[in-house]
Amino acid sequence: MDIATVIGLVSGFGLVITAVLIGGSPQIFVNVPSFLIVIGGTVAATLINYPLKDVLGVMATVKNAFVQTQPSPIDIISKLVKFATVARREGILALEGEASEAGDEFLQKSVQLAVDGTAPELIKDILTTEIAFMEDRHTKGQGILLNMGAMAPAFGMIGTLVGLVNMLATLSDPSKIGGAMAVALLTTLYGAIVANIVCIPSAGKLKVYTAAELLTKEIVIEGILSIQSGDNPRIVEQKLKAFISPSMREEITDEAA
């Protein structure tokens, strides 16, 4: 669970709700027509832009903003150094048993390719291709969220225009002006909230996670190729530490010792 995402959402909505409660009655900020215009319009525009399966799949993408299951670079480096030690002592075929316990599908696949005697160039080509398509899938999910973040305020403005038209059409009846004005103002508010608290920040968090996952997979590729070439575990460790920050390097246990 990414606690930062949860704190951000709770804080964002909490501050808005607190401001509403301090300023007056919360009931006046609830308007069903405004909600339908913003949410319904945003979803409709997204369905026009993207295939249905991609729109439905974005829910799984949003989940990644709350739950990050990708292993940390520190864990991956420690495992690779351990694999290098085993391969150095017992031969690379000894890693076949380790592959099933790798705890990460990409790492497991990489180890298995090395154990099977696949040429280093082919290993790099296979794994790099997988990374490229993974990045493409993630980018598509981020694009959908960014598209929704752009559409929500636009439909907020559409709702504002609808409310203003209704208001001008009912100027002769003062009792109807309030409802029309509520639609005009609240749709803009709803659109801004949906875009700036939910959609755009979620896309940003997913972009950060994608970059972290790409880094982890690059570490795996470099580590497996280094192990396959027979490098000393200490050399493997030093190669992989170059991918991460100095503060993270200090956390890595010296597996080669």
LUMNULUM-748160 format. One line per field, with one value per residue (C-alpha): residue number from 1; chain; x, z, y. Coordinates in pm, 1 decimal. Each point is the difference from the previous one (the first is absolute). Example, Ala and Ser with C-alpha at 12.3 -4.5 7.8 and 13.67 -1.06 7.14 Angstrom:
REM residues 2
resi 1, 2 $
chain A, A $
x 1230.0, 137.0 $
z 780.0, -66.0 $
y -450.0, 344.0 $
//
This chain:
REM residues 257
resi 1, 2, 3, 4, 5, 6, 7, 8, 9, 10, 11, 12, 13, 14, 15, 16, 17, 18, 19, 20, 21, 22, 23, 24, 25, 26, 27, 28, 29, 30, 31, 32, 33, 34, 35, 36, 37, 38, 39, 40, 41, 42, 43, 44, 45, 46, 47, 48, 49, 50, 51, 52, 53, 54, 55, 56, 57, 58, 59, 60, 61, 62, 63, 64, 65, 66, 67, 68, 69, 70, 71, 72, 73, 74, 75, 76, 77, 78, 79, 80, 81, 82, 83, 84, 85, 86, 87, 88, 89, 90, 91, 92, 93, 94, 95, 96, 97, 98, 99, 100, 101, 102, 103, 104, 105, 106, 107, 108, 109, 110, 111, 112, 113, 114, 115, 116, 117, 118, 119, 120, 121, 122, 123, 124, 125, 126, 127, 128, 129, 130, 131, 132, 133, 134, 135, 136, 137, 138, 139, 140, 141, 142, 143, 144, 145, 146, 147, 148, 149, 150, 151, 152, 153, 154, 155, 156, 157, 158, 159, 160, 161, 162, 163, 164, 165, 166, 167, 168, 169, 170, 171, 172, 173, 174, 175, 176, 177, 178, 179, 180, 181, 182, 183, 184, 185, 186, 187, 188, 189, 190, 191, 192, 193, 194, 195, 196, 197, 198, 199, 200, 201, 202, 203, 204, 205, 206, 207, 208, 209, 210, 211, 212, 213, 214, 215, 216, 217, 218, 219, 220, 221, 222, 223, 224, 225, 226, 227, 228, 229, 230, 231, 232, 233, 234, 235, 236, 237, 238, 239, 240, 241, 242, 243, 244, 245, 246, 247, 248, 249, 250, 251, 252, 253, 254, 255, 256, 257 $
chain A, A, A, A, A, A, A, A, A, A, A, A, A, A, A, A, A, A, A, A, A, A, A, A, A, A, A, A, A, A, A, A, A, A, A, A, A, A, A, A, A, A, A, A, A, A, A, A, A, A, A, A, A, A, A, A, A, A, A, A, A, A, A, A, A, A, A, A, A, A, A, A, A, A, A, A, A, A, A, A, A, A, A, A, A, A, A, A, A, A, A, A, A, A, A, A, A, A, A, A, A, A, A, A, A, A, A, A, A, A, A, A, A, A, A, A, A, A, A, A, A, A, A, A, A, A, A, A, A, A, A, A, A, A, A, A, A, A, A, A, A, A, A, A, A, A, A, A, A, A, A, A, A, A, A, A, A, A, A, A, A, A, A, A, A, A, A, A, A, A, A, A, A, A, A, A, A, A, A, A, A, A, A, A, A, A, A, A, A, A, A, A, A, A, A, A, A, A, A, A, A, A, A, A, A, A, A, A, A, A, A, A, A, A, A, A, A, A, A, A, A, A, A, A, A, A, A, A, A, A, A, A, A, A, A, A, A, A, A, A, A, A, A, A, A, A, A, A, A, A, A, A, A, A, A, A, A $
x 0.0, 140.0, -72.9, 96.2, -284.3, -250.8, 118.9, -16.7, -355.9, -125.2, 172.1, -126.5, -362.2, 19.6, 119.0, -268.8, -272.5, 135.6, -9.5, -359.0, -103.3, 166.5, -152.7, -359.1, -241.7, 143.1, -337.8, 35.9, 314.3, -186.1, -156.0, -89.2, -25.6, 347.7, 139.0, -158.6, 133.1, 359.6, 26.0, -226.7, 161.0, 353.5, -74.9, -178.1, 289.6, 248.0, -200.3, 10.1, 378.0, 90.5, -126.9, -231.5, 250.1, 262.6, -243.3, -103.9, 364.6, 80.6, -158.3, 279.4, 245.1, -142.6, 35.1, 376.6, -1.4, -113.4, 173.1, 358.2, 118.6, 317.5, 308.8, 244.3, 334.2, 173.2, -176.5, 70.5, 369.3, 33.8, -159.3, 217.3, 315.8, -115.4, -60.4, 346.0, 152.7, -184.4, 93.2, 363.8, 21.3, -223.9, -42.9, -282.6, -216.0, -29.8, -220.7, -282.5, -126.6, 40.9, -208.7, -324.3, 60.6, 94.8, -325.9, -21.5, -125.8, 243.8, 297.1, -112.9, -26.0, 342.5, 167.5, -168.5, 125.2, 354.0, -28.0, -126.9, 319.5, -163.5, 248.1, 56.9, -111.8, -324.0, -65.1, 38.9, -221.3, -280.2, 1.4, 33.8, -300.1, -204.0, 98.8, -100.3, -349.4, -40.8, 83.1, -247.1, -280.5, 75.3, 17.5, -342.8, -148.4, 161.8, -132.3, -356.0, 26.2, 154.0, -275.0, -262.4, 183.8, -25.4, -363.2, -140.4, 61.1, -122.7, -330.9, -5.6, 1.7, -269.5, -212.4, 65.3, -127.8, -306.2, -71.1, 43.4, -233.8, -262.7, 49.3, -43.3, -307.5, -160.9, 82.6, -369.4, -40.2, 240.9, -80.1, 176.6, 311.4, 166.1, -14.5, 133.3, 284.1, 87.3, 41.8, 209.3, 245.4, 8.3, 84.0, 318.7, 81.2, -64.9, 207.9, 296.3, -15.7, -18.5, 288.9, 235.8, -52.5, -66.7, 92.4, 312.5, 172.6, -75.4, 158.1, 303.5, 36.0, -26.2, 271.8, 228.9, -72.2, 64.2, 340.4, 81.9, -107.2, 208.0, 302.3, -54.0, -27.6, 312.5, 183.0, -122.0, 123.8, 342.3, 27.9, -97.2, 237.5, 278.7, -70.6, -10.1, 337.9, 147.1, 72.1, 107.4, -291.9, 174.7, 26.7, -368.7, -88.2, 204.6, -153.1, -352.4, 62.2, 76.3, -372.4, -111.4, 67.3, 287.1, -246.1, -161.2, 337.2, 68.8, -309.1, 118.3, 145.1, 331.8, -115.1, 335.7, 185.9 $
z 0.0, -102.0, 305.4, -181.9, -252.0, 276.6, 202.7, -309.1, -87.3, 357.5, 44.4, -331.8, 50.1, 371.6, -47.6, -259.4, 224.9, 300.1, -197.0, -102.8, 359.9, 127.3, -273.8, 42.8, -58.9, -187.3, -161.7, -234.2, -148.5, -100.3, -343.2, -194.1, -346.7, 42.1, 105.5, -298.8, -245.3, 126.6, 67.4, -284.4, -249.4, 101.6, -30.3, -333.7, -147.7, 124.1, -165.7, -326.4, 26.6, 103.1, -58.7, 267.9, 120.0, 58.3, 198.1, 213.2, 47.0, 141.2, 330.1, 44.6, -90.2, 264.8, 255.3, -55.7, 141.7, 332.5, -0.8, -122.8, -11.7, -198.3, 200.1, 96.1, -181.6, 326.2, 18.0, -366.8, 30.5, 312.2, -178.6, -308.3, 209.8, 173.7, -338.3, -113.5, 308.0, -66.8, -368.1, 86.6, 240.1, -162.3, -359.7, -169.5, -24.6, 379.4, -42.0, -144.1, 349.2, 99.4, -293.6, 138.7, 328.1, -155.9, 111.5, -314.5, -338.5, -204.3, 211.8, -18.4, -377.3, -25.2, 214.3, -197.5, -329.4, 136.3, 134.7, -337.5, -161.0, -205.5, -173.1, 187.0, -300.4, -24.4, 375.2, -18.1, -308.6, 156.7, 330.4, -158.7, -223.0, 304.8, 174.4, -303.0, -15.4, 377.9, -25.4, -287.4, 207.0, 294.5, -220.7, -141.9, 350.2, 93.5, -322.6, 84.3, 343.6, -143.0, -262.3, 274.5, 192.0, -303.0, -75.3, 351.1, 19.2, -360.3, 89.4, 309.6, -232.8, -215.3, 311.2, 85.5, -341.7, 40.4, 337.7, -134.3, -291.5, 238.8, 227.8, -280.8, -121.6, 344.1, 90.8, 12.6, 276.9, 285.5, 175.1, -276.0, -26.3, 304.3, -135.9, -338.5, 161.2, 218.2, -310.0, -161.5, 288.2, 144.1, -328.3, -23.0, 360.3, -56.9, -317.4, 172.7, 292.6, -217.7, -217.7, 261.4, 292.0, -177.0, -368.4, -55.2, 331.6, -60.9, -344.4, 155.1, 264.1, -266.7, -201.5, 303.6, 53.9, -365.8, 20.4, 314.6, -167.0, -307.4, 222.4, 178.6, -327.3, -138.5, 312.5, -59.3, -359.5, 94.7, 290.7, -199.1, -285.2, 251.5, 175.2, -331.2, -97.6, 324.4, 180.4, 362.7, 241.2, 123.2, -356.8, -54.3, 313.0, -99.7, -348.4, 136.3, 273.2, -275.0, -84.9, 339.3, 223.3, 254.7, 291.1, -132.1, -55.8, 372.0, 64.6, -212.1, 194.5, -137.7, -119.9, -155.0, 330.5 $
y 0.0, 338.0, 211.1, 322.1, -46.2, -66.0, 299.5, 219.9, -99.1, 26.7, 336.1, 136.4, -94.7, 70.2, 357.3, 70.1, -145.4, 192.4, 324.7, -75.8, -69.5, 315.9, 211.6, -113.3, -285.5, -301.5, -72.7, 296.7, -159.9, -315.6, 19.7, -315.2, 163.5, 149.0, -336.7, -174.5, 256.3, -27.4, -374.0, -111.8, 235.1, -97.9, -371.5, 49.9, 198.7, -260.9, -278.9, 192.6, 40.5, -356.0, -356.1, -137.7, -262.7, 270.3, 214.9, -295.8, -93.3, 341.9, -108.5, -253.7, 275.0, 232.8, -278.3, 15.0, 352.0, -146.4, -339.2, -28.8, -362.2, 56.8, -114.6, 271.7, 37.1, -89.0, -338.4, -72.9, 85.5, -215.2, -295.8, 43.6, 13.9, -317.1, -164.8, 110.2, -163.8, -327.5, 4.1, 72.7, -292.9, -260.7, 109.4, 186.5, -313.3, 10.1, 306.6, -209.3, -71.8, 364.0, 122.5, -141.7, 185.5, 333.2, 163.4, 209.2, -120.0, 208.1, -108.5, -362.3, 17.2, 162.4, -266.3, -277.0, 144.1, 6.5, -357.0, -120.4, 125.1, 275.2, 230.0, 330.1, 206.2, -196.6, 28.1, 375.8, 20.3, -208.3, 186.3, 343.8, -73.1, -100.0, 322.7, 207.7, -150.0, 29.2, 369.6, 36.2, -155.4, 224.8, 307.1, -80.4, -17.6, 330.3, 151.3, -97.8, 160.0, 316.7, 10.8, -24.9, 271.8, 227.0, -84.5, 46.2, 378.1, 34.5, -161.5, 217.4, 300.2, -160.4, -39.5, 361.9, 106.2, -222.8, 158.5, 351.7, -66.9, -136.3, 295.7, 252.4, -186.3, 27.7, 358.0, 75.5, -263.0, 79.7, -329.4, -196.4, 212.0, -159.5, -354.9, 103.4, 195.2, -300.6, -216.2, 274.1, 25.3, -351.3, -173.1, 206.9, -92.0, -371.6, -1.5, 164.5, -243.5, -311.3, 119.5, 139.6, -238.0, -331.1, -29.0, 208.3, -93.2, -371.0, 22.2, 167.8, -271.9, -270.9, 173.6, -8.2, -369.9, -76.6, 167.7, -200.9, -325.8, 78.1, 58.2, -331.0, -190.0, 166.0, -113.5, -355.5, -1.1, 134.2, -242.7, -309.6, 82.4, 60.0, -331.0, -185.3, 142.8, -140.1, 326.3, -7.8, 67.2, 314.1, 127.4, -78.3, 191.9, 303.4, 2.4, -7.9, 256.5, 250.3, 1.2, 130.2, 298.9, 1.9, -3.7, -320.0, -165.6, 8.4, -213.1, -288.9, -288.9, -112.4, -343.9, -72.3, 19.7 $
//
